[in-house]
Amino acid sequence: MALRTMPEKSAFAHDLIESVRAEIMRDIAAEKLPEAWDGIELREWIAERFARSMAAMLRKDKRRMRAYRNEVLIRNL
């Protein structure tokens, strides 16, 4: 999927964030999280949920993963 314009990139980011947010909120509503978790564990869990949403795609192409990491580093993202 080629996202060339900023509006396309913005829409993609919005949809991805909303999808992960909906999954997170479903798990919370279903009371799947341990009661003892506070902000530290919740932040880690949320970060992992977002990481999982993209990791499978990038891991399939090692060159693209290297290029991605390089761009994040160079652009201070």
Residue pairs with C-beta under 8 A, 6 or more apart in sequence:
1 12
3 9
3 12
16 53
16 54
19 53
20 49
20 50
20 53
23 49
24 46
24 49
27 33
33 42
33 45
34 41
37 45
58 64
58 65
58 68
59 65
71 77
